Each structure stands twice: as structure tokens, then as C-alpha cells.
Amino acid sequence: MKMTAIEKRFVNSTSHALTVAERAKQLLSRIPLQSGWRYLDVGCGVGAAARDIATRNPLSVTGIDVDPKQIELARGGTANLNLQFRVMDATRLEFGDGEFDIVASHMATHHIPDWERAFSEMVRVLRPGGYLIYRDFMFPSWLARIGKKLLRFMGFPSIGKLHSLAPAAGLVELYESKESGKVDSIWVKNG
Ligand SMILES: C[S@@+](CC[C@H](N)C(=O)[O-])C[C@H]1O[C@@H](n2cnc3c(N)ncnc32)[C@H](O)[C@@H]1O
């Protein structure tokens, strides 16, 4: 689901971009990176985190977002040969199985009604032994059940669902932090 103009004002602001990029950097620092690894940012918005990561690390970074206007803004920064942005739906990723070493998604899945499908797509494009960085609001299970019926344009990820989906998809948890109704997590795909 594309964001409203009001949401975009907040999410695309410089201060938010700095916060997102900083958190993405902190999470990435927990992974033993290798030069040339391919990194995918799903629901990248205006690409603040993806750009920062491509600038600081010897990685090949791709950001995707369903909203062409967000991608247009993301492409507007300084050219970087290791960074590309594409318009794409997270529930139908146009990549082959196991194409990426790291897949990250920051605060995007609550915008995706079928967030479980997006999650499974992220796991599909991750290579065995690769890392999934997943960050979003976690709704209490009861609220997720009601929300799904009433607000069909939104996604309602919950910790219960995440903790059943991830192991079933062959992910092993490396790190988790819960704060202010959000989860920051890193998973490794069984290889
Ligand atoms: C709250 S913003 C987060 C952007 C960025 N990751 C950040 O943390 O600032 C959510 C983003 O998810 C994107 N989005 C929503 N539904 C999507 C989908 N089905 N596929 C890809 N991106 C989607 C929106 O266009 C928006 O840019």
C-alpha cells in the first residue's frame, strides 16, 4: 500500500531518514560482512538506509519500493555504481531464488496487507546461510486479528506470527530487540 501524503511528510523527512539509516547501520554491524555481497532493501522508501549502507560498505545494494514516486526520490541522490533502485511489489519480488546475501526490511510490512507473503518472498530471494534483517511494528495478536478484518489496506505483523513463520521458513534467530511496540531482528537462513 502506498503511503498518504501526510505519512510521506514524516517518513521522507531528513530527521527520519537519519534515524532509519543509523538503525540500519547498527543492525548491519552485527553481521560479519564480506566484500561484494548483495544487499536488498524491501520497501526502501526514499532509500536513506540503502544509500548510507552502499556508501559505507563494499556491498552491491538494491532498494525496491512499490511506489514509483518514492523510487524517483531515491534515485535523485548522488550516483553510486553499487546502488540501484527499482519499482517492485514486495509480495512479487522479481528476483531469482537465493540471489541476495542480505535482505533487509525496515518498517515496511505494516503497509502490506499480505505481509506474510512479502516475508516469504524475502526468504525466497535470500541464499542459504544469508541474513534477514526485519524491523517493524508488532501488533498484539488479538489486534492483528481484528485489524486484518477492519483495515484491509494494512498489514498487521505480530510477534506470534513472526515467531511461527520464520522457523517454518528455515530461519534461525540471531538477534532480537523489542522496544516501543517494534521488533528489530536478524535471522539466518538454514543452509
Ligand atoms: C513507512 S515507509 C518505510 C520506508 C523506509 N524503509 C524507512 O524505514 O524509512 C513504508 C514503505 O513501504 C512501501 N511499500 C508499501 N507496500 C509495499 C509493497 N507491497 N511492496 C514494496 N514496498 C511497499 C511504501 O511505499 C513505503 O515507501
The ligand as a Gaussian input file, in Angstrom:
#p B3LYP/6-31G(d) Opt

LIG

0 1
 C        6.935000       3.591000       6.448000
 S        7.719000       3.501000       4.868000
 C        9.314000       2.908000       5.310000
 C       10.351000       3.344000       4.321000
 C       11.788000       3.045000       4.747000
 N       12.057000       1.621000       4.806000
 C       12.050000       3.685000       6.085000
 O       12.234000       2.963000       7.068000
 O       12.051000       4.911000       6.119000
 C        6.981000       2.084000       4.116000
 C        7.371000       1.907000       2.648000
 O        6.861000       0.657000       2.200000
 C        6.456000       0.825000       0.854000
 N        5.536000      -0.250000       0.476000
 C        4.251000      -0.396000       0.824000
 N        3.726000      -1.503000       0.262000
 C        4.721000      -2.077000      -0.451000
 C        4.810000      -3.250000      -1.255000
 N        3.747000      -4.063000      -1.437000
 N        5.982000      -3.525000      -1.847000
 C        7.062000      -2.714000      -1.688000
 N        7.044000      -1.594000      -0.932000
 C        5.886000      -1.285000      -0.324000
 C        5.828000       2.219000       0.834000
 O        5.707000       2.737000      -0.473000
 C        6.791000       2.982000       1.723000
 O        7.811000       3.612000       0.983000

